[in-house]
């Protein structure tokens, strides 16, 4: 059972056995949603690729995906999933800020009690979709969907280290990643991020390398190339236009960077994933 309701809010529960050829084909093609998407895996197992990282998930699990994230189903077995999505406009601003802060996330295995609470809330929200004659229909469904978002977001927060427990290296790395997410299209030099954080470039590199195993430059390049991959997948823009959008007026330099990071040219990447 499932339904779409209102502008920018949707919820459904579906078994993959109910999927037709068109639905399966869409799910297995790399794509991204217009809204914040949540998937409660109630039964079965699924292999999924999120931003070019592969995960094998068993029930009961929850997956949150930001609208920017590219994903596709690689394989599934006896799957029943409840999913809901909500646009920025319908999302509680506090929850939106929280989701932006925890992105990107990984799928989380749920304990029995947590799964029970979320699945009961989902079942109630789906019942609300039958209340089409209710004058507050859209508000009712939007609010119930926000409750689901709050339940899942709070669960993700519980599974991340709180700021007061972070080491100095961890705190600096987290601050750097926040800056990077905001500025990767305009700021490419590690020294600029270090200056913004009021620390030296060597110390920033030490913190980030200690926490992640990679340099600041590596993270900057990876973030830019990830966005380039997304644009190559989901836009008709030329490679030169993508380079400009990502802050590179020197198109040949951007092309060399993409090839260095991915092992293939941008056009080869696009063509490979269009096959």
C-alpha positions in Angstrom: 0.0 0.0 0.0 1.2 3.5 -0.6 0.2 7.0 -1.5 1.5 10.4 -2.5 -0.1 13.3 -0.7 0.1 17.0 -1.1 2.9 19.0 -2.6 6.3 17.7 -1.6 5.4 14.9 0.8 5.0 11.2 0.1 4.8 7.9 1.9 4.4 4.3 0.9 4.9 0.7 2.0 5.8 -1.8 -0.7 7.1 -5.2 -1.2 9.7 -5.5 -4.0 7.7 -8.6 -5.2 5.0 -6.1 -6.2 7.4 -4.1 -8.3 6.8 -4.1 -12.0 9.5 -4.0 -14.6 9.4 -0.2 -14.9 9.8 0.3 -11.1 12.7 -2.2 -10.9 14.4 -0.6 -13.8 14.1 2.8 -12.2 15.3 1.6 -8.8 18.4 -0.1 -10.4 19.4 3.0 -12.4 21.5 5.6 -10.6 19.2 8.5 -9.6 18.5 11.0 -6.9 15.3 12.3 -5.4 13.9 15.8 -5.2 13.3 15.5 -1.5 14.8 14.1 1.7 14.2 10.3 1.5 13.9 7.7 4.3 13.7 4.0 3.8 12.7 1.6 6.6 13.8 -1.9 5.6 11.2 -4.1 7.4 12.0 -7.5 5.9 14.7 -9.0 3.7 18.1 -7.7 2.6 19.2 -5.2 -0.1 22.5 -4.1 -1.6 22.5 -0.4 -2.4 25.0 2.0 -3.8 25.0 5.5 -2.2 27.3 8.1 -3.7 29.3 5.3 -5.3 29.8 3.4 -2.0 28.2 0.0 -1.8 26.3 -1.2 1.3 24.6 -4.6 2.1 21.8 -4.0 4.5 19.6 -6.5 6.4 16.3 -5.8 8.2 15.5 -4.1 10.4 17.4 -1.0 9.2 16.9 2.6 8.3 18.5 4.6 5.5 18.4 8.4 5.1 19.4 10.0 1.9 19.9 13.7 1.2 18.5 15.0 -2.0 22.0 15.5 -3.4 22.9 11.9 -3.0 23.0 9.6 -6.0 21.9 6.0 -5.3 20.7 2.8 -6.9 19.6 -0.7 -5.9 22.2 -3.4 -6.8 20.3 -6.5 -5.5 17.5 -7.4 -3.2 15.9 -10.4 -1.6 12.4 -10.7 -0.1 12.3 -7.0 0.6 9.5 -5.1 2.3 10.2 -1.4 2.8 8.3 1.6 4.0 9.6 4.9 2.6 8.7 8.5 3.0 10.0 11.7 1.5 9.6 15.4 2.3 10.8 18.5 0.6 12.7 21.4 2.2 9.6 23.5 2.1 7.6 21.0 4.2 10.3 20.0 6.5 10.6 21.5 10.0 13.5 24.0 9.8 15.1 22.6 12.9 15.1 19.1 11.4 16.4 20.5 8.1 19.4 22.0 9.8 20.0 18.7 11.7 19.8 16.6 8.5 22.3 18.9 6.7 24.6 18.5 9.7 24.6 14.7 9.7 24.8 14.3 6.0 26.3 12.0 4.6 25.0 9.2 6.7 25.2 5.4 6.4 22.5 2.8 6.8 21.8 1.9 10.5 20.7 -1.4 11.9 17.9 -0.9 14.3 17.3 -2.5 17.7 14.0 -4.2 18.1 12.4 -1.5 20.3 13.5 1.3 18.0 12.2 -0.5 15.0 8.9 -1.1 16.7 8.4 2.6 17.5 9.3 3.8 14.0 7.3 1.1 12.2 4.2 1.9 14.3 4.6 5.6 13.5 4.9 4.7 9.8 1.7 2.6 10.0 -0.2 5.5 11.6 1.1 8.0 9.0 -0.1 5.7 6.2 -3.5 5.5 7.9 -3.7 9.3 7.7 -3.5 9.1 3.9 -7.0 7.7 4.0 -8.3 11.0 5.5 -8.6 12.8 2.2 -11.8 14.5 3.3 -10.2 16.0 6.4 -9.8 19.8 5.9 -6.4 19.6 7.6 -5.4 16.6 5.4 -2.1 18.0 4.1 -1.1 19.5 7.5 -1.9 16.2 9.2 0.3 14.2 6.8 3.1 16.8 6.7 3.2 16.9 10.5 3.2 13.1 10.8 6.0 12.8 8.3 8.0 15.4 10.3 7.5 13.2 13.4 9.0 10.3 11.4 11.9 12.5 10.4 12.5 13.5 14.0 12.5 9.9 15.1 15.1 8.9 12.5 17.3 12.0 12.9 17.4 11.6 16.6 18.5 8.0 16.2 21.3 9.0 13.8 22.4 11.6 16.3 22.6 9.0 19.1 25.0 7.0 16.9 27.4 9.9 16.2 29.9 11.1 18.7 28.7 14.3 20.5 30.8 17.4 20.1 31.9 17.5 23.8 33.3 14.0 23.5 35.3 14.6 20.3 39.0 14.8 20.5 40.7 18.0 19.3 41.6 16.3 16.0 38.0 15.1 15.6 36.6 18.6 16.3 38.9 20.3 13.8 38.1 17.7 11.2 34.3 18.1 11.7 34.7 21.9 11.5 36.7 21.5 8.3 34.2 19.2 6.7 31.4 21.7 7.5 33.4 24.5 5.8 34.2 22.3 2.9 30.5 21.4 2.3 29.7 25.1 2.1 32.7 26.3 0.1 34.1 23.5 -2.1 33.0 25.3 -5.3 34.9 28.5 -4.4 37.7 27.5 -2.0 40.3 24.9 -3.2 43.4 25.7 -1.1 44.0 24.0 2.2 45.5 27.2 3.5 42.3 29.0 3.0 40.4 26.5 5.2 43.1 26.7 7.9 42.9 30.5 7.9 39.1 30.3 8.3 39.6 28.0 11.3 42.3 30.1 12.8 44.9 27.3 12.7 48.0 26.6 10.7 47.8 24.6 7.5 50.2 21.9 8.8 48.0 21.5 11.9 44.8 21.2 9.9 46.5 18.6 7.8 47.6 16.7 10.9 44.1 16.7 12.4 42.4 15.6 9.2 44.9 13.0 8.3 44.9 11.6 11.9 41.1 11.3 11.9 40.4 10.2 8.3 43.7 8.8 7.0 43.7 11.4 4.2 45.0 14.9 3.6 43.0 18.1 3.4 43.7 18.3 -0.4 42.4 14.8 -0.8 39.1 15.7 0.8 38.7 18.9 -1.3 39.4 16.9 -4.5 37.1 14.1 -3.5 34.2 16.5 -2.7 34.6 18.3 -6.0 34.8 15.1 -8.0 31.8 13.7 -6.2 29.7 16.7 -7.3 31.1 16.4 -10.8 30.0 12.7 -10.9 26.5 13.8 -9.8 26.3 16.4 -12.5 27.6 14.0 -15.1 24.9 11.5 -14.1 22.0 13.9 -13.8 22.5 16.8 -16.1 23.0 17.5 -19.7 25.7 20.1 -19.0 29.0 19.8 -20.9 32.2 18.9 -18.9 33.4 22.4 -19.5 30.1 23.8 -18.0 30.5 21.4 -15.0 34.1 22.6 -14.5 32.9 26.2 -14.4 30.1 25.5 -12.0 32.5 23.8 -9.7 34.9 26.8 -9.7 37.4 25.8 -12.3 38.0 28.3 -15.1 41.0 26.2 -16.2 39.1 23.4 -18.0 42.2 21.3 -18.8 43.2 21.3 -15.2 39.8 20.2 -14.1 39.9 17.4 -16.7 43.3 16.2 -15.4 42.0 16.3 -11.8 38.9 14.2 -12.6 41.0 11.6 -14.4 43.6 11.5 -11.6 40.9 10.9 -8.9 38.7 8.5 -10.8 41.1 6.8 -13.2 39.0 7.8 -16.3 38.0 10.9 -18.1 34.8 12.7 -17.3 33.3 11.8 -20.7 34.3 8.2 -20.2 32.6 8.2 -16.8 29.4 9.7 -18.2 29.3 7.2 -21.1 30.1 4.2 -18.9 27.2 5.1 -16.6 24.8 5.8 -19.4 25.2 2.2 -20.8 
